[in-house]
Structure formats: C-alpha cells, structure tokens
Amino acid sequence: MTEDSIIRKLRRRSPLIGDDCAVISSPSGQDLLLKADLSIEGVHFTRESSAEEIGARALARSLSDVAAMGGTPLYCLISMALAPWTDERWIDAFYRGIYKLLRKANASLAGGDISHAGQFVCDVMLCGSVPKGKALLRSGAKPGDVLYVSGPLGGWRNKRVIVPRLELGRKLVGVATACMDISDGLALDLHRLCLASGVAAELDEVPLLKGATLDQALHDGEDYELLFTAPPRVTAPGIQIGTITKGKFGSVRYRGKALKPIGYDHTQHSESQQRT
C-alpha cells in the first residue's frame, strides 16, 4: 500500500481529484462556504469504532456546519495521517463511510493529502455554496424572536450517528434570523449565538434524546442539531425551546435561573472532554 495506490483507487470514484490541485468552477451568483474539521484518534474516536463510522462522522461534522449556514455542500478534501495500525482494508472502509455520506449530500471528493503519524488524524475541508448574501449567520437574532432546535438533544453519549440537517438548513434561508449547529452543548452554543446577536435568551424547555439527562443536553455537545431563531409571526420547522430577549449580551436563563455557558472545550485535554 502506497500513497499512489491509494490515490489511484480514489480517482476511480472521484474524477475531480486533479494533479497538484483540483480545478473546479465556482457557481455564479453564489457565496462559497469553506469549513475544516479535525478528527483525531483518542480525542474524537478510538480504534474500537469501525473505520466506516469514523469516516462518516469526520465528514458529517463539516456537513453540519454547511447546513447551519443554509448552504449546499459541493466538494471536500480529505487529508489524513495514517497510523501504524491502519491497513488497506481499514482505509477502504474509512472511505466507504465517506462516500456513502457524500452520495446522500450530493457532494464530491476532490482530493486531499496523505502522510503518516503515531496516531490516526483526519482533516476534512469542505466547500459549499449559498445564494449570494443569503447565508444564515449567528448575528441576526432579535428580542422577541422564537428560539428553536431541529431535534432532541443529549450529547455524544446517547447518539452515535450524526445526521447533518442540510435540507432543513436550506429551508431556513429567508425564514431564520440566526442559526448555528449545536456541537459543543446547548448552553455554550446558545451563549455564542446571543453574543454574536447582542441579545439574551430565556430557555423554557430542552427536548431530550431517549436516555439523556438535562445536564448532557445542556453541556455535552456532539448533537449536530440546528439551533435557530425566527420572528414570532413565522411558523418555523423545529421544536420551540424559548425566546430571545433584551438583556446582558450572551446571557442565558433556563426557567428563570442563570445558565452558565459551559460546554465542550476543544483546547482541553482531560478525559471528561474526550469524545470517544
């Protein structure tokens, strides 16, 4: 197994993979969306997870961010550092998970890079598009807006499959005033949305996944549901969980009590932060 043999195999299924660079025309009348996400052995997954699942989750995290912007995924670059324990069969299964999700998203693999390291590391770079000037941002929420999530929450301990809400994200263009995906916990991500919009929020209800606790839903992250706001006169496709209010920028209250913005911190190294 060599770098060239891997690339030759990928080119059979991904003709966009070029020489030193892929050459792709950008869609007219569109804004491009660019996103990169790392997946690291021992942090985001362990060897006990299947290679197909690891590949799918690595891509799904980036697709979720494009969904949160109301965008359409177009192309991705997959770079990876192969660990000594990986072999050709494992790599084939890893890409099988990626290709399955790419087909569902109607997106294409356009290249990447391959190296080696003591542990497996994958970097997904995703390019998407959204109609010019229509991208959903975190900064548009206004007092009086209704607060929604796209589904029940409960963190990575209770849901193994990430389902990027791409179709919903596109439906929210022109409807939602602000939007983001919940990757680091509702409490922290809602705080971020409120800070960006210069507002506060009142949480009334938190829908839970089966078996999940309120603490997991508020602070664990890895839900990849959409968190969005819309004017009260609009019927939005989601679960109402609260309202946007005036107040200290970024402050969030749950049933009248202040909620600390605690969630997953990508700079921490403690075992409690590992999503494995």
MIVOZA-947256 format. One record per residue: x, y, z of N, C-alpha, C in turn. Coordinates in steps of 0.02 Angstrom, whole numbers, padded with zeros to 5 digits. Example, Ala and Ser with C-alpha at 12.3 -4.5 7.8 and 13.67 -1.06 7.14 Angstrom:
2
<<00660,-00284,00390>,<00615,-00225,00390>,<00660,-00165,00390>>
<<00642,-00112,00354>,<00684,-00053,00357>,<00645,00002,00394>>
This chain:
276
<<00042,-00060,00000>,<00000,00000,00000>,<00044,00062,00000>>
<<00035,00105,-00049>,<00073,00167,-00055>,<00025,00225,-00065>>
<<00052,00286,-00059>,<00011,00346,-00071>,<-00018,00344,-00142>>
<<00023,00326,-00191>,<-00001,00325,-00261>,<-00056,00273,-00270>>
<<-00049,00215,-00238>,<-00101,00164,-00246>,<-00167,00186,-00216>>
<<-00164,00221,-00159>,<-00225,00248,-00129>,<-00257,00299,-00175>>
<<-00216,00345,-00203>,<-00243,00397,-00247>,<-00273,00367,-00310>>
<<-00240,00317,-00339>,<-00267,00284,-00399>,<-00335,00254,-00385>>
<<-00341,00223,-00327>,<-00406,00193,-00309>,<-00459,00246,-00301>>
<<-00442,00301,-00268>,<-00491,00354,-00258>,<-00511,00388,-00323>>
<<-00465,00394,-00370>,<-00481,00427,-00433>,<-00533,00389,-00474>>
<<-00537,00324,-00463>,<-00588,00285,-00499>,<-00658,00308,-00480>>
<<-00665,00331,-00418>,<-00731,00353,-00395>,<-00737,00429,-00391>>
<<-00681,00463,-00393>,<-00681,00536,-00385>,<-00639,00568,-00440>>
<<-00667,00576,-00501>,<-00629,00603,-00557>,<-00608,00676,-00548>>
<<-00637,00711,-00499>,<-00618,00781,-00487>,<-00548,00786,-00456>>
<<-00523,00732,-00427>,<-00455,00734,-00399>,<-00406,00750,-00454>>
<<-00369,00805,-00447>,<-00326,00829,-00500>,<-00253,00811,-00491>>
<<-00209,00854,-00515>,<-00137,00842,-00509>,<-00112,00872,-00443>>
<<-00082,00931,-00447>,<-00062,00965,-00386>,<-00121,00998,-00351>>
<<-00172,01017,-00390>,<-00233,01047,-00363>,<-00292,01022,-00404>>
<<-00350,01020,-00373>,<-00412,01009,-00410>,<-00433,01076,-00442>>
<<-00460,01073,-00502>,<-00482,01133,-00537>,<-00558,01129,-00542>>
<<-00592,01176,-00509>,<-00665,01174,-00504>,<-00693,01244,-00515>>
<<-00744,01250,-00556>,<-00776,01315,-00568>,<-00823,01330,-00511>>
<<-00822,01393,-00487>,<-00868,01413,-00434>,<-00936,01432,-00464>>
<<-00991,01416,-00430>,<-01057,01432,-00457>,<-01069,01507,-00458>>
<<-01099,01532,-00511>,<-01113,01603,-00516>,<-01171,01622,-00471>>
<<-01170,01683,-00446>,<-01223,01707,-00403>,<-01225,01674,-00335>>
<<-01170,01642,-00314>,<-01168,01607,-00251>,<-01110,01632,-00208>>
<<-01118,01629,-00143>,<-01062,01638,-00097>,<-01035,01569,-00079>>
<<-00969,01563,-00079>,<-00938,01499,-00061>,<-00931,01493,00015>>
<<-00942,01433,00040>,<-00933,01417,00111>,<-00874,01370,00118>>
<<-00827,01384,00161>,<-00768,01343,00172>,<-00765,01322,00245>>
<<-00752,01258,00257>,<-00750,01232,00325>,<-00698,01177,00331>>
<<-00663,01174,00388>,<-00615,01120,00401>,<-00627,01093,00471>>
<<-00621,01026,00479>,<-00631,00994,00543>,<-00580,00937,00551>>
<<-00548,00935,00610>,<-00502,00881,00626>,<-00538,00824,00662>>
<<-00518,00763,00648>,<-00539,00704,00686>,<-00476,00667,00707>>
<<-00466,00660,00773>,<-00403,00636,00800>,<-00415,00574,00843>>
<<-00376,00522,00830>,<-00380,00461,00871>,<-00367,00477,00944>>
<<-00409,00451,00987>,<-00402,00463,01059>,<-00437,00525,01083>>
<<-00459,00568,01037>,<-00496,00628,01055>,<-00567,00624,01029>>
<<-00574,00610,00964>,<-00640,00607,00933>,<-00664,00535,00922>>
<<-00620,00487,00925>,<-00638,00417,00915>,<-00583,00372,00942>>
<<-00597,00308,00950>,<-00547,00258,00967>,<-00546,00204,00913>>
<<-00497,00160,00916>,<-00491,00107,00867>,<-00549,00058,00870>>
<<-00584,00058,00927>,<-00641,00012,00934>,<-00699,00032,00887>>
<<-00702,00095,00868>,<-00753,00116,00820>,<-00736,00088,00751>>
<<-00788,00074,00711>,<-00775,00048,00644>,<-00746,00102,00600>>
<<-00705,00082,00552>,<-00674,00130,00506>,<-00727,00168,00467>>
<<-00780,00133,00447>,<-00834,00165,00410>,<-00868,00220,00451>>
<<-00878,00205,00514>,<-00910,00254,00559>,<-00864,00314,00569>>
<<-00799,00302,00578>,<-00751,00357,00587>,<-00751,00403,00526>>
<<-00751,00374,00466>,<-00752,00414,00406>,<-00815,00455,00399>>
<<-00872,00423,00412>,<-00936,00458,00406>,<-00941,00516,00456>>
<<-00920,00504,00518>,<-00925,00556,00569>,<-00879,00615,00554>>
<<-00820,00599,00527>,<-00773,00653,00510>,<-00803,00700,00459>>
<<-00836,00673,00409>,<-00867,00714,00358>,<-00931,00747,00383>>
<<-00970,00711,00422>,<-01035,00736,00446>,<-01027,00800,00487>>
<<-00973,00805,00525>,<-00963,00865,00566>,<-00957,00927,00522>>
<<-00922,00922,00466>,<-00916,00980,00420>,<-00981,00993,00383>>
<<-01016,00939,00364>,<-01080,00948,00330>,<-01130,00984,00375>>
<<-01127,00971,00439>,<-01173,01004,00486>,<-01161,01079,00488>>
<<-01099,01100,00482>,<-01084,01172,00482>,<-01111,01205,00419>>
<<-01106,01171,00362>,<-01134,01198,00300>,<-01210,01202,00306>>
<<-01240,01151,00337>,<-01313,01153,00348>,<-01333,01213,00390>>
<<-01293,01229,00441>,<-01308,01284,00485>,<-01305,01352,00450>>
<<-01272,01355,00393>,<-01268,01417,00355>,<-01321,01419,00300>>
<<-01362,01366,00295>,<-01412,01363,00242>,<-01383,01344,00175>>
<<-01324,01313,00176>,<-01287,01301,00115>,<-01296,01231,00086>>
<<-01267,01223,00027>,<-01266,01160,-00009>,<-01194,01137,-00015>>
<<-01176,01078,00010>,<-01107,01054,00004>,<-01090,01038,-00069>>
<<-01030,01053,-00089>,<-01009,01041,-00158>,<-00951,00992,-00162>>
<<-00895,01009,-00131>,<-00834,00969,-00137>,<-00799,00964,-00069>>
<<-00760,00911,-00061>,<-00721,00906,00000>,<-00651,00881,-00015>>
<<-00605,00899,00028>,<-00536,00874,00028>,<-00526,00835,00092>>
<<-00500,00774,00087>,<-00488,00732,00145>,<-00413,00721,00153>>
<<-00383,00749,00205>,<-00313,00738,00220>,<-00307,00694,00281>>
<<-00259,00647,00280>,<-00253,00603,00338>,<-00181,00583,00350>>
<<-00165,00574,00414>,<-00101,00545,00434>,<-00116,00474,00457>>
<<-00090,00425,00421>,<-00104,00355,00436>,<-00062,00331,00495>>
<<-00095,00295,00541>,<-00060,00266,00598>,<-00032,00198,00579>>
<<00017,00172,00617>,<00046,00107,00601>,<-00004,00050,00600>>
<<-00060,00056,00637>,<-00107,00001,00641>,<-00158,00001,00584>>
<<-00159,00053,00543>,<-00205,00054,00486>,<-00177,00012,00429>>
<<-00222,-00019,00391>,<-00201,-00057,00332>,<-00249,-00041,00275>>
<<-00238,-00074,00218>,<-00278,-00058,00158>,<-00352,-00072,00170>>
<<-00367,-00126,00204>,<-00438,-00142,00217>,<-00470,-00088,00261>>
<<-00435,-00065,00311>,<-00462,-00013,00355>,<-00473,00052,00316>>
<<-00425,00071,00274>,<-00431,00132,00235>,<-00489,00128,00186>>
<<-00498,00070,00155>,<-00555,00061,00110>,<-00621,00071,00147>>
<<-00626,00044,00207>,<-00687,00052,00246>,<-00697,00125,00268>>
<<-00643,00159,00285>,<-00646,00230,00304>,<-00676,00271,00247>>
<<-00651,00261,00187>,<-00677,00298,00129>,<-00748,00275,00110>>
<<-00764,00212,00125>,<-00832,00189,00111>,<-00882,00230,00152>>
<<-00866,00244,00215>,<-00910,00286,00256>,<-00916,00356,00228>>
<<-00860,00383,00203>,<-00860,00450,00173>,<-00903,00451,00110>>
<<-00893,00403,00066>,<-00929,00403,00002>,<-01004,00394,00012>>
<<-01024,00353,00060>,<-01096,00345,00074>,<-01128,00411,00091>>
<<-01094,00450,00133>,<-01122,00514,00154>,<-01117,00566,00099>>
<<-01064,00564,00059>,<-01059,00609,00002>,<-01116,00599,-00047>>
<<-01135,00535,-00059>,<-01191,00522,-00105>,<-01255,00551,-00078>>
<<-01268,00544,-00013>,<-01328,00572,00016>,<-01329,00648,00011>>
<<-01270,00679,00018>,<-01265,00752,00017>,<-01257,00779,-00054>>
<<-01250,00735,-00103>,<-01239,00754,-00173>,<-01177,00798,-00180>>
<<-01124,00779,-00145>,<-01060,00814,-00147>,<-01006,00767,-00172>>
<<-00947,00794,-00186>,<-00893,00755,-00218>,<-00827,00762,-00181>>
<<-00789,00709,-00181>,<-00720,00711,-00156>,<-00675,00738,-00211>>
<<-00634,00789,-00194>,<-00593,00822,-00245>,<-00519,00816,-00231>>
<<-00499,00780,-00177>,<-00427,00773,-00164>,<-00412,00773,-00090>>
<<-00350,00792,-00074>,<-00328,00793,-00005>,<-00254,00780,00000>>
<<-00232,00750,00055>,<-00161,00736,00065>,<-00155,00674,00110>>
<<-00099,00639,00104>,<-00088,00578,00143>,<-00018,00580,00173>>
<<-00013,00567,00237>,<00052,00562,00271>,<00048,00507,00323>>
<<00092,00507,00373>,<00089,00456,00425>,<00108,00487,00491>>
<<00085,00456,00545>,<00098,00481,00613>,<00090,00424,00662>>
<<00102,00438,00725>,<00094,00386,00776>,<00022,00369,00791>>
<<-00024,00414,00775>,<-00095,00403,00783>,<-00131,00427,00721>>
<<-00192,00402,00710>,<-00229,00421,00650>,<-00259,00491,00660>>
<<-00248,00534,00611>,<-00276,00601,00611>,<-00307,00614,00542>>
<<-00366,00642,00542>,<-00401,00658,00480>,<-00423,00730,00481>>
<<-00413,00765,00425>,<-00436,00834,00419>,<-00483,00838,00359>>
<<-00545,00857,00370>,<-00594,00865,00317>,<-00601,00939,00301>>
<<-00588,00958,00238>,<-00601,01026,00216>,<-00659,01023,00167>>
<<-00712,01060,00182>,<-00773,01057,00142>,<-00787,01125,00111>>
<<-00807,01123,00047>,<-00828,01184,00011>,<-00901,01177,-00006>>
<<-00941,01228,00010>,<-01011,01229,-00007>,<-01029,01296,-00036>>
<<-01093,01305,-00051>,<-01116,01369,-00078>,<-01185,01386,-00049>>
<<-01201,01450,-00052>,<-01265,01475,-00030>,<-01281,01535,-00075>>
<<-01345,01547,-00092>,<-01360,01606,-00133>,<-01329,01669,-00104>>
<<-01304,01711,-00149>,<-01265,01770,-00129>,<-01303,01813,-00079>>
<<-01270,01826,-00022>,<-01299,01869,00029>,<-01352,01836,00072>>
<<-01363,01770,00064>,<-01417,01736,00099>,<-01393,01689,00154>>
<<-01329,01685,00167>,<-01303,01638,00217>,<-01334,01652,00285>>
<<-01353,01599,00320>,<-01378,01606,00389>,<-01319,01620,00436>>
<<-01325,01671,00476>,<-01272,01691,00522>,<-01297,01685,00594>>
<<-01250,01690,00641>,<-01268,01689,00712>,<-01292,01758,00736>>
<<-01281,01808,00696>,<-01286,01877,00720>,<-01353,01912,00706>>
<<-01404,01876,00684>,<-01466,01910,00665>,<-01524,01905,00713>>
<<-01515,01871,00770>,<-01570,01862,00817>,<-01590,01928,00849>>
<<-01657,01938,00859>,<-01682,02000,00888>,<-01729,01984,00946>>
<<-01733,02029,00996>,<-01780,02018,01051>,<-01851,02005,01024>>
<<-01883,01955,01052>,<-01949,01936,01029>,<-01948,01876,00983>>
<<-01891,01861,00953>,<-01886,01802,00910>,<-01897,01739,00951>>
<<-01924,01688,00918>,<-01934,01623,00950>,<-01871,01581,00938>>
<<-01851,01543,00989>,<-01791,01501,00987>,<-01811,01429,00974>>
<<-01777,01397,00926>,<-01793,01329,00905>,<-01731,01285,00905>>
<<-01742,01219,00910>,<-01692,01169,00891>,<-01725,01121,00842>>
<<-01684,01088,00802>,<-01710,01044,00750>,<-01726,00974,00775>>
<<-01706,00957,00837>,<-01720,00890,00862>,<-01699,00884,00935>>
<<-01714,00827,00967>,<-01696,00817,01037>,<-01620,00814,01047>>
<<-01599,00831,01107>,<-01528,00838,01123>,<-01509,00788,01177>>
<<-01444,00776,01182>,<-01422,00730,01234>,<-01348,00713,01231>>
<<-01312,00743,01184>,<-01239,00732,01184>,<-01217,00668,01152>>
<<-01152,00662,01145>,<-01122,00607,01108>,<-01130,00540,01143>>
<<-01144,00540,01208>,<-01152,00476,01243>,<-01217,00440,01223>>
<<-01264,00476,01194>,<-01330,00447,01180>,<-01347,00443,01106>>
<<-01306,00469,01062>,<-01321,00466,00990>,<-01256,00456,00952>>
<<-01250,00401,00916>,<-01188,00386,00882>,<-01187,00410,00810>>
<<-01245,00416,00779>,<-01247,00434,00708>,<-01262,00509,00702>>
<<-01220,00546,00666>,<-01231,00616,00653>,<-01271,00622,00589>>
<<-01327,00658,00592>,<-01368,00670,00532>,<-01366,00745,00517>>
<<-01324,00767,00470>,<-01321,00839,00453>,<-01389,00863,00427>>
<<-01414,00918,00454>,<-01481,00943,00436>,<-01478,00989,00375>>
<<-01453,00961,00320>,<-01441,01001,00259>,<-01506,01026,00229>>
<<-01556,00983,00222>,<-01619,01004,00192>,<-01653,01057,00234>>
<<-01654,01047,00300>,<-01684,01097,00344>,<-01647,01163,00340>>
<<-01581,01161,00339>,<-01543,01222,00335>,<-01562,01264,00275>>
<<-01570,01231,00217>,<-01589,01268,00157>,<-01660,01296,00163>>
<<-01705,01259,00196>,<-01773,01284,00206>,<-01775,01346,00252>>
<<-01725,01352,00294>,<-01724,01408,00342>,<-01699,01473,00311>>
<<-01669,01469,00251>,<-01646,01530,00218>,<-01706,01575,00204>>
<<-01703,01637,00227>,<-01758,01684,00219>,<-01811,01677,00273>>
<<-01803,01627,00317>,<-01851,01616,00372>,<-01817,01630,00440>>
<<-01760,01598,00452>,<-01725,01606,00515>,<-01688,01673,00517>>
<<-01685,01703,00576>,<-01647,01765,00584>,<-01576,01751,00606>>
<<-01564,01693,00637>,<-01497,01672,00657>,<-01496,01596,00661>>
<<-01437,01567,00651>,<-01433,01494,00651>,<-01362,01472,00663>>
<<-01354,01414,00697>,<-01290,01381,00705>,<-01305,01308,00722>>
<<-01254,01265,00718>,<-01265,01196,00739>,<-01239,01188,00810>>
<<-01269,01140,00846>,<-01250,01127,00915>,<-01197,01073,00916>>
<<-01134,01094,00923>,<-01079,01046,00925>,<-01047,01043,00994>>
<<-01053,01096,01033>,<-01018,01100,01097>,<-01064,01105,01157>>
<<-01129,01092,01147>,<-01177,01095,01202>,<-01223,01154,01195>>
<<-01287,01144,01210>,<-01337,01198,01201>,<-01319,01259,01242>>
<<-01298,01251,01304>,<-01284,01309,01347>,<-01230,01353,01318>>
<<-01176,01322,01294>,<-01120,01361,01267>,<-01136,01389,01198>>
<<-01167,01348,01155>,<-01180,01372,01088>,<-01235,01425,01086>>
<<-01284,01421,01129>,<-01335,01474,01133>,<-01303,01538,01159>>
<<-01259,01533,01206>,<-01221,01591,01231>,<-01184,01624,01173>>
<<-01153,01584,01130>,<-01116,01611,01073>,<-01163,01647,01024>>
<<-01220,01616,01011>,<-01269,01647,00965>,<-01292,01714,00994>>
<<-01307,01715,01059>,<-01330,01777,01090>,<-01276,01831,01090>>
<<-01214,01812,01102>,<-01159,01860,01099>,<-01154,01890,01029>>
<<-01156,01848,00978>,<-01149,01872,00909>,<-01206,01918,00890>>
<<-01266,01906,00918>,<-01325,01946,00900>,<-01336,02005,00947>>
<<-01298,02008,01002>,<-01308,02062,01050>,<-01374,02058,01087>>
<<-01393,01996,01107>,<-01456,01985,01141>,<-01446,01936,01199>>
<<-01501,01921,01235>,<-01502,01870,01286>,<-01555,01819,01267>>
<<-01562,01765,01308>,<-01610,01713,01291>,<-01641,01685,01354>>
<<-01704,01664,01347>,<-01740,01628,01400>,<-01758,01559,01373>>
<<-01731,01507,01406>,<-01747,01438,01388>,<-01805,01414,01430>>
<<-01855,01384,01396>,<-01913,01357,01432>,<-01911,01281,01436>>
<<-01893,01249,01381>,<-01892,01177,01377>,<-01829,01154,01340>>
<<-01806,01094,01356>,<-01749,01064,01321>,<-01770,00993,01302>>
<<-01784,00979,01238>,<-01804,00912,01217>,<-01745,00864,01223>>
<<-01757,00805,01253>,<-01703,00758,01267>,<-01708,00695,01224>>
<<-01651,00672,01203>,<-01647,00605,01173>,<-01665,00553,01225>>
<<-01688,00495,01202>,<-01703,00441,01248>,<-01641,00422,01287>>
<<-01647,00421,01353>,<-01591,00403,01396>,<-01546,00460,01415>>
<<-01557,00519,01386>,<-01513,00576,01400>,<-01537,00614,01462>>
<<-01490,00646,01495>,<-01505,00689,01552>,<-01504,00762,01529>>
<<-01535,00805,01569>,<-01534,00876,01554>,<-01463,00903,01552>>
<<-01422,00881,01598>,<-01352,00904,01600>,<-01315,00886,01536>>
<<-01326,00826,01511>,<-01295,00805,01448>,<-01319,00848,01390>>
<<-01384,00862,01387>,<-01411,00902,01333>,<-01385,00973,01334>>
<<-01375,01000,01394>,<-01352,01069,01400>,<-01277,01076,01388>>
<<-01237,01026,01406>,<-01165,01037,01410>,<-01120,00989,01370>>
<<-01146,00931,01350>,<-01101,00882,01318>,<-01081,00900,01247>>
<<-01129,00921,01207>,<-01115,00934,01137>,<-01120,00872,01094>>
<<-01095,00877,01032>,<-01098,00823,00983>,<-01170,00805,00963>>
<<-01215,00853,00967>,<-01284,00841,00945>,<-01292,00853,00871>>
<<-01262,00906,00846>,<-01265,00925,00775>,<-01337,00936,00751>>
<<-01380,00957,00798>,<-01445,00984,00779>,<-01436,01059,00767>>
<<-01483,01089,00730>,<-01480,01161,00717>,<-01514,01199,00773>>
<<-01483,01253,00794>,<-01509,01300,00843>,<-01524,01364,00804>>
<<-01587,01385,00802>,<-01604,01443,00761>,<-01659,01485,00791>>
<<-01666,01546,00765>,<-01718,01592,00787>,<-01759,01615,00728>>
<<-01821,01633,00742>,<-01866,01658,00690>,<-01916,01706,00722>>
<<-01942,01754,00684>,<-01992,01800,00711>,<-02054,01762,00735>>
<<-02089,01788,00785>,<-02147,01753,00813>,<-02203,01743,00763>>
<<-02207,01786,00712>,<-02261,01780,00662>,<-02248,01724,00611>>
<<-02188,01696,00613>,<-02168,01644,00565>,<-02175,01575,00597>>
<<-02203,01528,00560>,<-02205,01458,00583>,<-02143,01423,00556>>
<<-02096,01409,00600>,<-02032,01379,00579>,<-02033,01303,00593>>
<<-01998,01264,00552>,<-01996,01192,00561>,<-01947,01170,00614>>
<<-01968,01169,00676>,<-01924,01149,00730>,<-01962,01143,00795>>
<<-01925,01130,00849>,<-01954,01124,00916>,<-01941,01189,00954>>
<<-01994,01223,00976>,<-01986,01285,01013>,<-01956,01270,01082>>
<<-01904,01307,01100>,<-01873,01296,01165>,<-01867,01359,01207>>
<<-01885,01417,01178>,<-01879,01479,01217>,<-01886,01540,01173>>
<<-01862,01596,01199>,<-01867,01660,01163>,<-01803,01700,01171>>
<<-01793,01745,01124>,<-01738,01793,01127>,<-01763,01855,01163>>
<<-01722,01881,01208>,<-01742,01938,01249>,<-01689,01992,01248>>
<<-01708,02050,01275>,<-01658,02101,01290>,<-01622,02082,01354>>
<<-01562,02106,01363>,<-01525,02090,01423>,<-01451,02092,01410>>
<<-01412,02071,01458>,<-01340,02068,01450>,<-01322,02022,01392>>
<<-01282,02048,01347>,<-01265,02010,01287>,<-01235,01943,01305>>
<<-01264,01889,01278>,<-01238,01822,01289>,<-01268,01786,01348>>
<<-01307,01821,01390>,<-01334,01788,01449>,<-01392,01742,01430>>
<<-01396,01685,01464>,<-01449,01635,01451>,<-01478,01615,01518>>
<<-01545,01611,01521>,<-01580,01589,01581>,<-01622,01528,01563>>
<<-01623,01479,01608>,<-01664,01419,01599>,<-01716,01418,01654>>
<<-01779,01425,01634>,<-01834,01428,01682>,<-01821,01478,01738>>
<<-01797,01536,01718>,<-01788,01591,01765>,<-01721,01593,01801>>
<<-01680,01542,01794>,<-01615,01540,01828>,<-01558,01547,01778>>
<<-01507,01583,01797>,<-01449,01595,01753>,<-01416,01528,01735>>
<<-01399,01521,01672>,<-01367,01460,01648>,<-01296,01476,01626>>
<<-01247,01444,01657>,<-01177,01457,01640>,<-01161,01429,01571>>
<<-01120,01465,01532>,<-01102,01443,01465>,<-01047,01390,01467>>
<<-01064,01331,01492>,<-01016,01276,01499>,<-01031,01224,01446>>
<<-00979,01203,01410>,<-00987,01152,01359>,<-00920,01121,01342>>
<<-00917,01089,01285>,<-00855,01057,01263>,<-00804,01109,01242>>
<<-00743,01103,01266>,<-00689,01149,01251>,<-00635,01112,01212>>
<<-00625,01131,01149>,<-00579,01096,01105>,<-00506,01104,01125>>
<<-00491,01148,01172>,<-00422,01159,01193>,<-00404,01118,01255>>
<<-00454,01084,01284>,<-00441,01047,01346>,<-00419,00975,01330>>
<<-00385,00944,01378>,<-00356,00878,01368>,<-00380,00827,01419>>
<<-00427,00845,01462>,<-00449,00799,01514>,<-00489,00742,01485>>
<<-00492,00685,01521>,<-00528,00627,01497>,<-00602,00642,01488>>
<<-00630,00687,01530>,<-00701,00702,01525>,<-00717,00739,01461>>
<<-00666,00767,01428>,<-00677,00804,01366>,<-00670,00759,01305>>
<<-00644,00698,01314>,<-00633,00655,01256>,<-00698,00626,01231>>
<<-00710,00631,01166>,<-00772,00608,01136>,<-00759,00540,01104>>
<<-00744,00491,01145>,<-00727,00425,01118>,<-00774,00373,01144>>
